[in-house]
Amino acid sequence: MPIPIADFAKVEMKVGKIVSVEDIPGARKPMYKLQVEFDEGVTRQCAAGIKGNYSKDDLLGKLVVAVVNLEPKSVVGVVSECMLLAASNGDELSLLAPERPVKVGSKVS
């Protein structure tokens, strides 16, 4: 279903760097609680169901693309303040990331 470009323009996406990865015990789907830095020293928390596709070592320090202006949502008792973008094909999942290193906090357009 097509949406007006004005609606899409409301979505704010930025490049972030994953600086902390923890398991979320008790989640129905294997999940991580991530701290993602979007500006120097400023992080947002994210609950992400990517544990089956990425180890903690794979994620720590990784640049990712995320939507940063969603309303916070509680997921399994963890407040998620952003949403990582990923491509999926069934069980396979790949986080979207910049092709080249860019500054943390860079806007995606």
Summary of the structure (lengths in Angstrom):
residues: 109
radius of gyration: 13.9
end to end distance: 20.8
largest distance: 39.8
contacts: 283
relative contact order: 0.27
helix: 7%
strand: 45%
